[in-house]
Amino acid sequence: MAKKAPTQPQGAYKPADISPQRRVQRRYSVRLWSIRHSRLLEWVYARFSSLFLLLHPVWNAIGYGRVEAPVKFVEKRVKGFMFDCRMCGQCILSSTGMSCPMNCPKQLRNGPCGGVRANGNCEVEPDMPCVWVKAWEGSRNMVHGDAILNVQPPVDQSLRETSAWLRVTAQAAAAREAAAKASPATETTP
């Protein structure tokens, strides 16, 4: 005689929205909010990157290697929450409508594959909106939305788990210093 498995006592609580579809929609809600508000986030990012560039002398004095760990800790949490960031170290959110292309199961960096479903969802993960369809939608809201048309280089895996914020800041500071050396100060003659 088979023993009947004990059942859990039923209480007053019944979970709402427990279908797999509802769970998936909730999983992407912040990412989709970021795409819908890409123009605002573009404005915030421009101010943030200017602030980081102003802090370049501080980062340089302390040493970029020393500030990498705390900056990366913050960057990973902020970008992970807002964009489902994968910390590739080569962030192009400002070029892709605030939709991280590393969320694409195929990790395509220059547009969608040929398998985007008719409803705009991914061919690999049918319940997920295609990252590139959303990137196009987000880029149309942005001031510099045509940056999505720029061809991106392949992902450099050696930069994975590094701070894109610090890398971009160091590159911008180097470009600014090179431009300053190239154009000597002009003096006015009396």
N, C-alpha and C positions, 0 to 999 in steps of 0.2 A: 504494500500500500504506500503510495507516494505521499510525502508530507507536503502540505500546502505552505507556500512561503508566506511569512508574516507580512501583512500590509502596513504601510505607514499610516498613522492616525491622520485623518483629514481635519485640518483646522479651518478657520474662517478665511485665511489668506489663500488667494488664488493668484498666481503670477499673471500679469497682463502682458499681452504682446509677446508671447513666447515662441511664435513661429520663427523658423530660421530666416525667412525673408525680412522680418521686422528687426532681428538682431543685426543683419547685414546692413540695413539702412541706417541704423543707429551708429554702427561702426564708422561710417564715412561722414557722419553729420558735420563734424568740425572741419574736416578737409573740404567739404562742399561749401560750408560757410565761408571759408577762406577764399575760395574761387569766386563766389558771388560778390565778395567785398574786396576784390583784387585791387581796385583803384585806391581804396583807403590804405590797404597794406603796402601798395607801391609807394604812397606818400610817406607812410611810417618808415619803410625801409630806407628811403632816400635820406631822411633825417637821421636815422640810426647809423647808416654808413658814414655820414658826415661826422657824427659824433665819434665814431670809432677812428676815423682818420685824424680827428683832432687829438685823440689819445695815442696816436702813433709814437710820439716822443716818450710817453710813459711806457708803452709796450716795449719800445726799443731799449729804454734804460733798464727796465727790469729783465728783459730778455724774452723774446717771443716763446722760446721753449719753456720758460717757467710759467708763463700765463696761459699756456695751451690747455693744461688740465682743468683749471677752473672755468675758463671761457667755454671749453668744449662741453663741460658738464651742463652749463646753463643753455648753450646752443642746442644740445641734444634734447633737452626737455622742452624748450620753447618750440623748436621746429618740429619735434616729434609730435607734440600735442596739436599744433596748428596745421601741419601739412603731412603728417605721417612720414616725416623725414627719415631717410635711411643712412644719413651721415656719410655720403659719398665723398665729401670734401671738395666738391666742385658744383656748388649750388647754382642752379640757373632758374630759380623760382621767378625772378624778375623778368625772365624771358619767356616763361611758360604760363603766364596767367595765374601764378601762385599755385599751380598744380605740379607736384613733384614727379618728374618722369621716372624716378627710380621706383615708384609704386607700380609701374607697368610690369606685369609678370615677365615680359621679355626684355625689360630695361632698355627700351628704345628711347633714344635721346633726340630724334629729329622728326617725330611725327608718328602717326598711328600705323599699325600693320594693316594688312589687307583683310583682316578678319573681324573688324568692328561689326558688331551685330546691328541689325536694323533699328533697334531701340537705343543704340548708342552705348551699349554695354560691351565689356571685354569678351573676346572669344575664349580666353583661357579661364577666366573667372566670370561666368555669365551673370552673377548677381552684382558685380562691381561695375560702376560706370567707367567707361574707357577714360584713362588718364588724359589722353590727347584730345578727345572730344571736349572734356572739361577744360583743358589748357586753352583750347581755341576760344571757348566761351569766356573764360577769365581774361584772356588777352584782349578781347574786344572791349572790355571795360577800362583798360589801362591807357594812360597817356602814351607810354612807349610800347604799346601793344604789338607793333610791327616787329619787335625784337624776336617774336616767335618764328619769324621767317629766316633768321640767321642759322646757318648750319653749325651745329655743335660738334666738337671733337669727341671721339669715343671716351668712355670713362677710363680714367687712369686709376686702376685698382690700388696703386701704392698710396693714394691719398685717402683711402677709406678710413673712417673713424678719426679724421683730423678736422680741425676747425676751418670751415670755409670763411667764416667772418674774419679770422686773423689773416688768412692767406690773401683774401681780397684787399684787406687794409694794407698789408705789406706791399702788395703789387701796386696799389693806388699811390702809396707814399713814394715808392721807387719811381713811378712814372712822373709824379709831380716834381721830384728832385731832378730827374733827367731833363724835364722841360725847363726847369729853372736854370740849369747849367747851360742848356742849348741857347737860351735867349739871355745874353748878358744885360745887365741893367743899363738903361740908356740914360745918359746925363744930358741935361739941358744946358746950353751955353748962354751966358748973359748977353 
